[in-house]
Amino acid sequence: IETGETTLDAAKRELMEETGLVSDLDACTIGGSEVEKSNSWVLKWHENGPFACSDSIHRPKESSVESVSSPIFHYVISQCFAEVISGALPNITASDDAMDAKWWSAEEVHEAEVTGVVTNGVLKVLNRSESLYLSGLLHCK
C-alpha cells in the first residue's frame, strides 16, 4: 500500500497493475494515474474495505510452524471483494510483478493448494467470500 492510499484503492490499483483489468468506474483515476479503457470491465466493489485478512508466514525451509526459528518474512493479506458484472469473464493478462493471471475454478484452487502452487488458505477465503456474498453481507456498488 502506498502512503495515504486506502486498502480498497490499493486493491484496485494492484488488480490493474497485475492483470490489466480495470473498472469503468475507476478507469481514469486508479492510484492517481490515468489508465487505458481498452481492458475495462464493469466491476462492482464491496466498498467497506477488506472483508477478511490472513497471514502468510514464511520460515526457513528446515523449520516448522512449531519451531522457534524466526520467520524470513510475514505478510498480512487483506482480501477485498469485487464482482464482474459483464456478461462473460474478461481476458486477463499477467503484467508488472505477476508471473501469471487466469480465472480459476474452486477445484483448480484446491488442487493448486495441494501441490503448493498457491498458498494454503486461498480456497477458504474464496468459500468465505462466496458465503458472505450469497447471504447478502458483501454488498457491492
C-alpha positions in Angstrom: 0.0 0.0 0.0 1.3 3.4 -0.9 1.4 6.1 1.8 -2.1 7.7 2.1 -3.7 5.0 -0.1 -6.7 3.1 1.3 -6.7 -0.7 1.2 -9.5 -0.7 -1.3 -7.7 1.8 -3.6 -4.6 -0.4 -3.3 -6.6 -3.5 -4.3 -8.0 -1.7 -7.4 -4.5 -0.4 -8.3 -2.9 -3.8 -7.8 -5.6 -5.5 -9.9 -5.0 -3.1 -12.7 -1.1 -3.4 -12.4 -1.0 -7.2 -12.2 -3.8 -8.1 -14.7 -4.6 -5.0 -16.7 -8.2 -5.3 -15.5 -9.9 -2.0 -14.5 -13.4 -1.0 -13.6 -15.1 1.5 -15.9 -15.9 3.5 -12.7 -12.2 3.8 -11.9 -10.6 3.7 -15.3 -9.4 7.2 -15.3 -8.1 7.6 -11.8 -6.6 4.5 -10.3 -3.8 5.4 -8.0 -3.7 8.9 -9.3 -2.6 7.9 -12.8 -4.5 7.6 -16.0 -5.4 4.2 -17.3 -6.4 3.0 -20.7 -10.0 1.8 -21.0 -9.1 -0.9 -23.5 -9.4 -3.7 -20.9 -12.2 -2.0 -18.8 -15.0 -4.1 -17.5 -17.7 -3.1 -15.1 -16.7 -4.2 -11.6 -18.7 -3.6 -8.5 -16.6 -3.4 -5.3 -17.5 -4.1 -1.7 -16.8 -0.5 -0.7 -16.5 -1.1 3.0 -12.9 -2.2 2.5 -11.4 -5.6 3.2 -13.8 -8.3 4.3 -11.1 -10.6 5.7 -7.4 -10.8 6.3 -5.0 -13.7 6.5 -1.3 -14.3 7.4 1.3 -15.6 5.1 4.3 -16.5 7.3 7.4 -17.8 5.6 10.1 -19.6 7.6 13.3 -21.2 6.6 12.8 -24.5 4.7 14.2 -26.6 7.6 12.0 -25.1 10.2 8.3 -25.9 11.0 5.4 -23.8 12.4 6.2 -25.1 15.9 9.8 -24.2 15.5 11.2 -21.2 17.4 13.2 -20.0 14.3 12.4 -16.5 13.2 10.3 -16.1 10.0 12.1 -14.9 6.9 9.1 -12.6 6.2 5.5 -12.2 7.2 2.7 -10.8 5.1 -0.7 -9.8 6.3 -3.0 -10.0 3.3 -6.2 -8.0 3.2 -8.9 -9.6 1.0 -11.2 -7.2 -0.9 -14.2 -8.3 -2.9 -15.2 -7.3 -6.4 -17.9 -8.6 -8.7 -17.6 -8.7 -12.5 -21.0 -7.7 -13.8 -20.2 -8.0 -17.5 -21.7 -11.0 -19.4 -18.6 -13.0 -19.8 -15.4 -13.1 -17.8 -12.9 -10.8 -19.4 -9.5 -11.9 -20.6 -6.7 -11.1 -18.2 -3.0 -10.9 -18.8 -0.2 -11.0 -16.3 1.8 -7.8 -16.1 4.0 -5.9 -13.7 5.2 -8.4 -11.0 2.6 -11.1 -11.6 4.0 -14.3 -13.1 0.6 -15.5 -14.4 -3.0 -14.4 -14.4 -6.1 -16.5 -15.1 -9.5 -17.4 -13.8 -9.6 -20.4 -11.5 -12.4 -22.8 -10.5 -12.7 -23.9 -6.9 -11.4 -27.3 -7.9 -8.3 -25.8 -9.5 -7.6 -23.7 -6.4 -7.9 -26.8 -4.2 -5.5 -28.8 -6.4 -3.1 -25.8 -6.5 -3.1 -25.7 -2.7 -2.4 -29.4 -2.5 0.5 -29.2 -4.9 1.9 -26.0 -3.4 1.2 -23.7 -6.4 -0.9 -21.3 -4.3 -0.7 -20.6 -0.6 -2.8 -22.8 1.7 -6.0 -21.0 2.8 -6.9 -19.4 -0.5 -9.8 -21.7 -1.0 -11.0 -21.0 2.5 -11.1 -17.2 1.6 -12.9 -17.9 -1.6 -15.5 -20.1 0.2 -15.9 -17.4 2.9 -16.4 -14.7 0.3 -19.0 -16.8 -1.6 -20.9 -17.5 1.6 -20.9 -13.8 2.7 -21.9 -12.7 -0.9 -24.8 -15.2 -1.2 -26.1 -14.2 2.3 -26.1 -10.6 1.3 -23.3 -9.5 3.6 -20.9 -8.3 0.8 -22.8 -5.5 -0.8 -21.2 -4.3 -4.0 -21.6 -0.8 -5.6 
